[in-house]
Amino acid sequence: MSEEVIKVVGGNPIRGTIKIEGAKNSVLKLMAASIIAPGEYSITNVPMISDVGIMADVLRTLGAVVELGDHCARIDTTNLTSFETPYELVAKMRASISVLGPLLARFGKAKVAMPGGCRIGTRKLDMHIASLEALGVVFDSEHGYIYGAVEGGLVGNEVELAFPSVGATENLIMAAVVAKGTTIIENAAREPEICDLANFLNKMGADISGAGTPVITINGVEEMHATDHRVVGDRIEAGTYLIAGALGGGPLTVEGVDPNNLRRPLAILEKMGVHVEEGPNSITVSHEGAFKPYDIQTLPFPGFPTDLQAQFMVLSILADGHSIITENVFENRFMFADEITRMGADVRVDGHHAVIEGVEQLSGAPVQSSDLRGGAALVLAGLVADGETTVSNIEHIDRGYEDYVGKLRSVGADIKREFV
């Protein structure tokens, strides 16, 4: 049986301009939020990635009509017929759990299969469940499904999250918008995608304030309606291509992203010797010589994003000196390190630390994607490796990057998809 792989021959300069798509980590939640109120939605700047297709199928199983095309999602949730998501879809993508809050808001009950997706940590659902229980939801679980129901309607409450979980914050907001009274979320996630969701819900008639801060206040409303919305630019996609530009010398410009959403990564790029220029909605990088070593630790926004950890590790591997990367969000995200050592990297993993000794050159090799961002980072490593790198299991990459190979080729990479 043949498999599609990405083949990269290293050594080409990388320069030019890449347009950034809408944020994967936002659009999936916006699509889920369309469940809350019946009507016809138009969401634009939608990335044409496999995860969007899976979320569209999840909505269709609930009875929604979904059309995808031309970077637009048209969703009609007027006649939803089910509050149950099937295992075969949810197992493909963890973000499917984001329908839990909207289903409880719409129907007062939900049956959601335990989610799947990248194998980068246990990422338990305890906080999702505990926060929704604070609104009056009673949960049960058996046979791989979570059952939630609320008698007499959701009721607002004060909820302090043990960790600023993006998913738990989003699910709680989407349920609380129609709860009776006020919900206050303390230690809420502050990611730009949270702000995008809050803006979308406010357009639907919600009353949400404080998004982007640690305290979010939601005053429940009795009725909401469908709306139109443009998805915020994908800061992780932008960061990935900025690494490509730094590795390949540049200048490389990414357009369609707010530099303020990448403040910490941009600061670290400069510390590592990369020249960074910012525009209102664009970022340009260029680089000469060796990279400087720099210690990085992942943290919730506004800290350094875990979704860029593997990509920045490629820079650290080629830096002149010793670096330590500390992963504080997902415990298994260093699976990428096992693969890049096959290309000549000197990386030693010790718990949630990766100790890196810089090398002068990587060597092309056959490697496997273990997750979305790790797969993208292996391709980046191939851009500067000596010889050819073949990356397999590329379905992970397709989950979060629209036309990854085509965009890299457009700025000079010697890269192709091929069946082997």
Backbone hydrogen bonds, N-H to C=O, Kabsch-Sander energy under -0.5 kcal/mol:
donor,donor_aa,acceptor,acceptor_aa,energy
5,V,418,E,-3.0
6,I,391,V,-2.4
7,K,416,K,-2.9
8,V,389,T,-2.8
9,V,414,D,-2.6
10,G,8,V,-0.6
10,G,387,G,-2.1
11,G,383,L,-2.6
14,I,248,G,-1.9
15,R,13,P,-0.6
15,R,411,V,-2.3
16,G,251,P,-2.0
18,I,253,T,-2.7
20,I,255,E,-3.3
23,A,232,V,-2.9
26,S,23,A,-1.2
27,V,23,A,-2.8
28,L,24,K,-1.5
29,K,26,S,-0.8
30,L,26,S,-2.1
31,M,27,V,-2.6
32,A,28,L,-1.6
33,A,29,K,-2.3
34,S,30,L,-1.0
34,S,31,M,-0.6
35,I,32,A,-1.8
36,I,33,A,-1.5
41,Y,39,G,-0.5
41,Y,75,I,-3.6
42,S,227,T,-1.2
43,I,73,A,-2.7
44,T,42,S,-0.5
44,T,229,H,-2.8
45,N,71,H,-0.9
46,V,71,H,-2.1
49,I,47,P,-1.7
50,S,398,D,-2.0
51,D,399,R,-0.7
52,V,49,I,-0.5
53,G,49,I,-1.4
54,I,50,S,-2.1
55,M,51,D,-2.5
56,A,52,V,-2.3
57,D,53,G,-1.8
58,V,54,I,-2.2
59,L,55,M,-2.4
60,R,56,A,-2.2
61,T,57,D,-2.0
62,L,58,V,-0.9
62,L,59,L,-0.6
63,G,60,R,-1.4
64,A,59,L,-2.3
65,V,76,D,-2.1
66,V,64,A,-0.6
67,E,74,R,-2.5
69,G,72,C,-2.0
72,C,69,G,-0.9
73,A,43,I,-2.9
74,R,67,E,-2.8
74,R,72,C,-0.5
75,I,41,Y,-1.9
75,I,73,A,-0.6
76,D,65,V,-2.6
77,T,39,G,-2.5
77,T,75,I,-0.6
80,L,77,T,-0.8
81,T,62,L,-2.5
82,S,62,L,-1.7
85,T,111,K,-2.3
89,L,86,P,-1.0
90,V,86,P,-2.1
91,A,87,Y,-2.9
92,K,89,L,-1.4
93,M,89,L,-0.5
93,M,90,V,-1.2
96,S,93,M,-1.6
97,I,94,R,-2.4
98,S,95,A,-2.1
99,V,96,S,-1.8
100,L,97,I,-1.9
103,L,99,V,-2.5
104,L,100,L,-2.0
105,A,101,G,-2.2
106,R,102,P,-2.3
107,F,103,L,-3.2
108,G,103,L,-0.8
108,G,104,L,-1.0
109,K,103,L,-0.8
110,A,148,G,-2.6
111,K,83,F,-2.5
112,V,146,I,-2.4
113,A,85,T,-0.7
114,M,144,G,-2.8
116,G,90,V,-2.1
117,G,91,A,-1.1
119,R,370,S,-0.6
120,I,118,C,-1.3
129,I,125,L,-2.4
130,A,126,D,-3.0
131,S,127,M,-2.2
132,L,128,H,-1.8
133,E,129,I,-2.3
134,A,130,A,-1.2
135,L,132,L,-1.2
136,G,133,E,-1.9
137,V,132,L,-1.7
138,V,149,A,-3.2
140,D,147,Y,-2.2
142,E,145,Y,-1.6
145,Y,142,E,-1.7
146,I,112,V,-2.9
147,Y,140,D,-3.7
148,G,110,A,-2.9
149,A,138,V,-1.7
150,V,108,G,-2.4
155,V,135,L,-2.3
156,G,180,K,-3.3
159,V,157,N,-0.5
159,V,184,I,-3.2
161,L,159,V,-0.6
161,L,186,E,-2.5
165,S,163,F,-3.1
169,T,165,S,-2.1
170,E,166,V,-2.5
171,N,167,G,-2.6
172,L,168,A,-2.3
173,I,169,T,-2.4
174,M,170,E,-2.5
175,A,171,N,-1.5
176,A,172,L,-2.7
177,V,173,I,-1.5
178,V,175,A,-1.2
179,A,176,A,-1.3
180,K,154,L,-2.7
183,T,218,I,-2.9
184,I,157,N,-1.8
185,I,183,T,-0.5
185,I,216,I,-3.0
186,E,159,V,-3.2
186,E,184,I,-0.6
187,N,214,P,-0.8
188,A,214,P,-2.6
189,A,165,S,-0.5
194,I,191,E,-1.2
195,C,191,E,-1.3
196,D,192,P,-2.1
197,L,193,E,-2.1
198,A,194,I,-2.5
199,N,195,C,-2.5
200,F,196,D,-2.1
201,L,197,L,-2.7
202,N,198,A,-2.6
203,K,199,N,-1.9
204,M,200,F,-1.1
205,G,202,N,-1.3
206,A,201,L,-2.4
207,D,219,N,-0.6
209,S,217,T,-2.6
213,T,210,G,-2.1
216,I,185,I,-2.1
216,I,214,P,-0.5
217,T,209,S,-2.9
218,I,183,T,-3.1
219,N,207,D,-2.5
219,N,217,T,-0.5
220,G,181,G,-3.0
220,G,218,I,-0.7
221,V,177,V,-2.7
225,H,204,M,-2.4
226,A,38,P,-0.5
229,H,42,S,-2.2
231,V,44,T,-2.5
234,D,21,E,-2.4
235,R,233,G,-0.9
238,A,234,D,-2.2
239,G,235,R,-2.4
240,T,236,I,-2.2
241,Y,237,E,-2.1
242,L,238,A,-2.1
243,I,239,G,-1.7
244,A,240,T,-1.6
245,G,241,Y,-2.3
246,A,242,L,-2.3
247,L,243,I,-2.8
248,G,244,A,-2.4
249,G,246,A,-0.8
250,G,14,I,-1.2
252,L,285,V,-2.4
253,T,16,G,-2.7
254,V,283,I,-2.8
255,E,18,I,-2.4
256,G,281,N,-2.7
257,V,281,N,-1.2
261,N,258,D,-2.1
262,L,259,P,-1.9
263,R,260,N,-0.9
266,L,262,L,-2.5
267,A,263,R,-1.8
268,I,264,R,-2.0
269,L,265,P,-2.4
270,E,266,L,-2.0
271,K,267,A,-1.9
272,M,268,I,-1.8
273,G,270,E,-1.5
274,V,269,L,-2.6
275,H,286,S,-2.8
277,E,284,T,-2.8
279,G,282,S,-2.9
283,I,254,V,-2.0
284,T,277,E,-3.0
285,V,252,L,-2.4
286,S,275,H,-1.6
287,H,249,G,-2.4
291,F,318,L,-0.7
292,K,272,M,-2.2
296,I,324,I,-1.9
298,T,326,T,-2.6
299,L,304,F,-2.5
303,G,300,P,-2.7
304,F,297,Q,-0.6
308,L,305,P,-1.9
309,Q,306,T,-1.4
312,F,308,L,-2.2
313,M,309,Q,-1.7
314,V,310,A,-1.1
314,V,311,Q,-0.6
315,L,311,Q,-0.8
316,S,312,F,-2.1
317,I,313,M,-2.6
318,L,314,V,-1.1
318,L,315,L,-0.5
319,A,316,S,-1.3
320,D,291,F,-2.8
321,G,319,A,-1.6
323,S,356,I,-2.6
325,I,354,A,-2.4
326,T,296,I,-3.0
326,T,324,I,-0.5
327,E,325,I,-0.5
327,E,352,H,-2.6
328,N,326,T,-0.7
331,E,329,V,-0.5
332,N,120,I,-1.0
333,R,330,F,-1.4
335,M,332,N,-1.4
336,F,333,R,-0.8
337,A,334,F,-1.3
338,D,334,F,-0.8
338,D,335,M,-0.6
339,E,335,M,-0.9
340,I,336,F,-2.2
341,T,337,A,-1.4
342,R,339,E,-1.4
343,M,340,I,-1.2
344,G,341,T,-1.6
345,A,340,I,-1.5
346,D,357,E,-0.6
347,V,345,A,-0.8
348,R,355,V,-2.7
350,D,348,R,-0.5
350,D,353,H,-3.1
353,H,350,D,-1.5
354,A,325,I,-2.6
355,V,348,R,-3.3
355,V,353,H,-0.5
356,I,323,S,-3.1
356,I,354,A,-0.6
357,E,346,D,-2.3
358,G,321,G,-2.8
358,G,356,I,-0.6
359,V,317,I,-3.1
363,S,343,M,-3.4
364,G,386,D,-3.1
367,V,390,T,-2.9
369,S,392,S,-2.4
375,G,371,D,-2.2
376,A,372,L,-1.8
377,A,373,R,-2.1
378,L,374,G,-1.9
379,V,375,G,-1.5
380,L,376,A,-1.8
381,A,377,A,-2.4
382,G,378,L,-1.9
383,L,379,V,-1.1
383,L,380,L,-0.8
384,V,380,L,-0.6
384,V,381,A,-1.2
385,A,381,A,-0.8
386,D,362,L,-2.9
387,G,385,A,-0.6
389,T,8,V,-3.1
390,T,365,A,-1.2
391,V,6,I,-3.2
391,V,389,T,-0.5
392,S,367,V,-2.3
392,S,390,T,-0.5
394,I,4,E,-0.7
396,H,393,N,-1.5
398,D,394,I,-1.9
399,R,395,E,-0.7
399,R,396,H,-0.9
400,G,397,I,-1.6
401,Y,397,I,-1.5
403,D,401,Y,-0.6
404,Y,401,Y,-0.6
407,K,403,D,-2.6
408,L,404,Y,-2.0
409,R,405,V,-2.6
410,S,406,G,-1.9
411,V,407,K,-0.6
411,V,408,L,-0.9
412,G,409,R,-1.8
413,A,408,L,-2.2
414,D,9,V,-0.6
415,I,413,A,-1.1
416,K,7,K,-1.9
418,E,5,V,-2.4
420,V,3,E,-2.7
